[in-house]
Amino acid sequence: MLRHPQVAAIVAESLRHFDGDRYCLSDYVVMPNHVHLLAAFPTEEAMLARCESWKHFTAREINRATARKGRFWQQDAFDHLVRSPEECERLRCYIAENPVRARLKPGEYLQYSAG
């Protein structure tokens, strides 16, 4: 479903919406069937709340845009505490290379990097 540009754009716009206000977004890639992102939050609670908010909002908007009903995202998400600049850079590379490893063509994914 995320392969559709309109659907991927809903996710991407949601990720960028509060960037610089509630969190600092570094990188993301919206793949055809999942999303990777790297962001900094002031607290673990803020991260968990934001992830839940993203999932709730985007599911509602995607269901509305595609005339679907029901659950869109998996219930659990994978989060990871980044402990060093080296680990951050490794994750940034992983996100950037994910579409290449999946052999996706431009237009089959959305990618962002704050640089």
BELGI-V987951 format. One record per residue. N is the residue number from 1. RES is the residue in one small letter. PSI is psi in radians with two decimals (NA if undefined). OMEGA is omega in whole degrees, -180 to 180 (NA if undefined). BURIAL is 1 if it has 9 or more other C-alpha atoms within 8 Angstrom, else 0. Layout:
BEGIN
N	RES	PSI	OMEGA	BURIAL
N	RES	PSI	OMEGA	BURIAL
END
This chain:
BEGIN
1	m	-0.64	-180	0
2	l	-0.13	177	1
3	r	-0.46	-179	1
4	h	2.18	-176	1
5	p	-0.67	-180	1
6	q	-0.70	-179	0
7	v	-0.80	178	1
8	a	-0.65	180	1
9	a	-0.62	177	1
10	i	-0.78	-180	1
11	v	-0.86	-177	1
12	a	-0.77	180	1
13	e	-0.66	178	0
14	s	-0.72	179	1
15	l	-0.63	-178	1
16	r	-0.26	-170	0
17	h	-0.88	-178	0
18	f	0.31	178	1
19	d	2.30	-179	1
20	g	-0.19	180	0
21	d	-1.05	-178	0
22	r	-0.24	180	0
23	y	2.96	177	1
24	c	1.92	-178	1
25	l	2.24	-180	1
26	s	-0.93	-175	1
27	d	2.64	168	1
28	y	2.78	169	1
29	v	2.24	174	1
30	v	1.88	-178	1
31	m	3.00	-179	1
32	p	-0.46	-177	1
33	n	0.16	177	0
34	h	3.03	-178	0
35	v	2.43	170	0
36	h	2.42	174	1
37	l	2.70	178	1
38	l	2.06	-177	1
39	a	2.70	178	1
40	a	2.36	-179	0
41	f	2.67	-180	1
42	p	-0.53	-179	0
43	t	2.85	175	0
44	e	-0.68	179	0
45	e	-0.70	179	0
46	a	-0.69	179	1
47	m	-0.84	-179	1
48	l	-0.73	179	0
49	a	-0.73	-179	0
50	r	-0.74	178	0
51	c	-0.76	178	0
52	e	-0.72	179	0
53	s	-0.79	177	0
54	w	-0.85	-177	1
55	k	-0.75	-179	1
56	h	-0.90	-177	0
57	f	-0.86	-176	1
58	t	-0.64	177	1
59	a	-0.79	179	1
60	r	-0.81	-178	0
61	e	-0.67	178	1
62	i	-0.78	178	1
63	n	-0.71	178	1
64	r	-0.78	-177	1
65	a	-0.46	-176	0
66	t	0.13	-180	0
67	a	0.65	177	0
68	r	2.94	172	0
69	k	2.73	174	0
70	g	-3.02	-176	0
71	r	2.42	178	0
72	f	-0.85	-176	0
73	w	2.72	169	0
74	q	2.66	-176	0
75	q	-0.77	-177	0
76	d	2.60	175	0
77	a	2.77	177	0
78	f	2.11	175	0
79	d	2.72	-174	0
80	h	2.31	177	0
81	l	2.15	179	0
82	v	2.16	-171	0
83	r	-0.10	-178	0
84	s	2.78	175	0
85	p	-0.60	179	0
86	e	-0.73	178	0
87	e	-0.66	177	1
88	c	-0.80	180	1
89	e	-0.69	177	0
90	r	-0.74	179	0
91	l	-0.63	176	1
92	r	-0.74	178	1
93	c	-0.72	179	0
94	y	-0.80	179	0
95	i	-0.78	-179	1
96	a	-0.64	-176	1
97	e	-0.18	-176	0
98	n	-0.81	178	1
99	p	-0.57	179	1
100	v	-0.83	179	0
101	r	-0.56	180	0
102	a	-0.01	180	0
103	r	0.69	178	0
104	l	2.60	177	1
105	k	2.70	174	0
106	p	2.42	-177	0
107	g	-0.25	178	0
108	e	0.04	179	1
109	y	2.86	173	1
110	l	2.36	-176	1
111	q	2.55	179	1
112	y	2.50	172	0
113	s	2.27	179	0
114	a	-0.17	176	0
115	g	NA	NA	0
END
